[in-house]
Amino acid sequence: MASNATIYKATLQISSIDRQYYGDHALTLARHPSETDERMMVRVLAFALHANEALLFGRGVSAEEEPALWQKDPHGAIQLWVEVGQPDEKTIRQACGRAKQVCVYTYGGRGADQWWEKNLATLARFKNLTVMNVPIDGSKALAALAHPSMQLECTVQEGQIWIADEAHTVHMTVTMLKDDSTQIGQ
């Protein structure tokens, strides 16, 4: 964690009807000065969609050798590696070589679309890679929920996602751009 990171605390209550997962999580998020609220909240969304007791946040954008989120088995083998944003092909290739499953959550509208168009052919060869796209209105609305102390509820049903705080509810559907059939934590 960077010494000048801003610390956010979130209580996240998850009801994933799709996965039959129900749990409460106390999250501590270190937001690096170069990280936006939007990226941080997409990390929270990714946590909610893959949540289990072994899922952890990486050290953040300042630690290139770690993902945004990861899950290891009791022996230290990486079961799930989650990246957020528009990682380069080298990062994805290395992650796919180290983890059983890799999931990338893109966001940012046109920039994410251009990243996907540019990398589609190269990324198609990675059999353990899933790529998801968070709609720009969804990621922007999530950013508006960012506060140093958050009480959030997330419901996932039939691919529909609702994340709410005390005053606002964000509803979205995340689009799967590339599928991997070996889903971890699902």
C-alpha positions in Angstrom: 0.0 0.0 0.0 1.4 3.4 -0.9 2.2 5.6 2.0 0.2 8.4 0.5 -2.9 6.3 -0.3 -6.3 7.4 0.9 -8.0 4.7 2.9 -11.7 3.9 2.2 -13.8 1.6 4.4 -16.8 -0.2 3.0 -19.3 -2.6 4.5 -20.6 -4.6 1.5 -23.6 -6.9 1.9 -23.9 -9.2 -1.1 -26.9 -11.2 -2.3 -26.0 -13.0 -5.5 -29.0 -15.1 -6.4 -27.2 -16.2 -9.6 -24.3 -17.8 -7.6 -26.3 -18.6 -4.4 -23.8 -16.5 -2.5 -24.8 -14.4 0.4 -22.3 -12.6 2.6 -21.2 -9.5 4.5 -17.7 -8.1 3.9 -15.8 -5.4 5.7 -13.5 -4.0 3.0 -10.5 -1.7 3.4 -9.5 -0.1 0.1 -6.3 1.8 -0.4 -6.8 4.4 -3.1 -3.5 5.4 -4.7 -3.4 9.1 -5.7 -3.4 8.2 -9.4 -6.5 6.0 -9.0 -9.9 7.5 -9.7 -13.1 6.9 -7.7 -14.5 5.3 -10.8 -11.6 2.7 -10.9 -11.8 2.0 -7.2 -15.6 1.4 -7.3 -15.1 -0.9 -10.3 -12.8 -2.9 -8.0 -15.6 -3.0 -5.5 -18.0 -4.2 -8.2 -15.5 -6.9 -9.2 -15.2 -8.0 -5.6 -19.0 -8.3 -5.3 -19.2 -10.4 -8.5 -16.5 -12.8 -7.3 -16.9 -12.6 -3.6 -15.8 -15.4 -1.3 -13.8 -15.6 1.9 -10.5 -16.1 0.1 -10.8 -13.2 -2.3 -8.4 -10.3 -1.5 -7.5 -6.9 -2.9 -4.0 -6.6 -4.3 -1.7 -3.8 -3.2 -3.0 -1.4 -5.8 -1.9 0.4 -9.0 1.6 0.9 -7.5 2.3 -2.9 -7.4 2.4 -4.1 -11.0 3.1 -7.7 -10.0 -0.2 -7.9 -8.2 -3.7 -7.7 -9.6 -6.6 -5.5 -8.4 -8.0 -8.7 -6.8 -6.9 -12.2 -6.4 -7.9 -15.5 -4.8 -5.3 -18.1 -3.8 -5.8 -21.7 -2.7 -4.5 -22.9 0.7 -1.2 -23.9 -1.0 -0.6 -20.4 -2.4 -1.6 -21.2 -6.0 -3.5 -18.4 -7.7 -7.0 -19.5 -8.5 -8.4 -16.1 -9.7 -6.6 -13.0 -10.9 -8.8 -9.9 -11.6 -7.6 -6.8 -13.4 -9.5 -3.6 -13.7 -9.1 -1.1 -16.6 -7.2 -1.7 -19.8 -4.2 -3.8 -19.0 -1.6 -4.4 -21.7 -1.2 -7.7 -23.4 2.0 -8.5 -21.5 0.2 -8.1 -18.1 -2.6 -10.4 -19.3 -0.2 -13.0 -20.7 1.7 -13.1 -17.4 -1.5 -13.3 -15.4 -2.8 -16.1 -17.6 0.4 -18.0 -17.0 0.2 -17.6 -13.2 -3.5 -18.1 -12.5 -6.1 -20.7 -13.2 -8.5 -18.0 -14.2 -8.0 -14.3 -15.2 -10.9 -11.8 -15.4 -10.5 -8.3 -16.8 -13.2 -5.6 -16.1 -12.9 -2.8 -18.6 -14.8 0.5 -18.2 -14.7 4.0 -19.7 -16.9 3.8 -22.7 -15.2 4.5 -26.0 -11.7 4.1 -24.6 -12.6 0.6 -23.4 -14.2 -0.2 -26.7 -11.1 0.8 -28.6 -8.9 -1.2 -26.2 -11.0 -4.3 -26.9 -11.0 -3.8 -30.7 -7.2 -3.4 -30.6 -6.6 -6.5 -28.4 -9.4 -8.9 -29.4 -7.3 -11.1 -31.7 -4.4 -11.3 -29.3 -6.5 -12.0 -26.3 -8.6 -14.7 -28.0 -5.7 -17.2 -27.6 -5.9 -17.1 -23.7 -8.3 -19.9 -22.8 -8.4 -19.0 -19.1 -9.4 -15.3 -19.7 -12.7 -13.7 -19.3 -13.2 -10.0 -20.3 -16.2 -8.0 -19.0 -17.2 -4.5 -19.9 -18.8 -2.2 -17.3 -21.1 0.3 -19.1 -19.9 3.9 -18.8 -23.1 5.1 -17.1 -22.7 2.3 -14.6 -19.1 3.0 -13.7 -19.8 6.8 -13.5 -22.8 6.1 -11.2 -20.6 3.8 -9.0 -18.0 6.6 -8.7 -20.7 8.8 -7.2 -21.1 6.3 -4.4 -17.5 6.6 -3.3 -17.0 8.0 0.2 -14.4 7.3 2.8 -16.9 5.3 4.8 -19.5 3.3 2.7 -22.4 1.1 3.6 -23.2 -0.8 0.3 -25.6 -3.5 -0.7 -25.2 -5.5 -3.9 -27.8 -7.7 -5.4 -27.1 -9.9 -8.5 -30.0 -11.7 -10.2 -30.2 -13.0 -13.8 -27.2 -10.9 -14.8 -28.7 -7.7 -13.5 -26.6 -5.9 -10.8 -27.9 -3.4 -8.2 -25.5 -1.6 -5.9 -27.0 0.8 -3.4 -25.9 3.0 -0.5 -28.3 4.8 1.9 -29.5 7.3 -0.7 -28.8 5.9 -4.2 -29.1 2.8 -6.3 -27.0 1.9 -9.3 -28.5 -0.6 -11.8 -26.5 -2.1 -14.6 -25.7 -5.2 -16.7 -22.0 -6.0 -17.3 -21.3 -7.2 -20.8 -19.2 -10.3 -21.3 -16.8 -9.7 -24.2 -14.8 -13.0 -23.8 -15.9 -16.0 -21.9 -13.9 -18.6 -19.9 -15.8 -21.6 -18.8 -13.7 -22.4 -15.8 -15.2 -19.8 -13.5 -13.7 -19.7 -10.0 -15.8 -18.7 -7.0 -19.0 -18.9 -8.9 
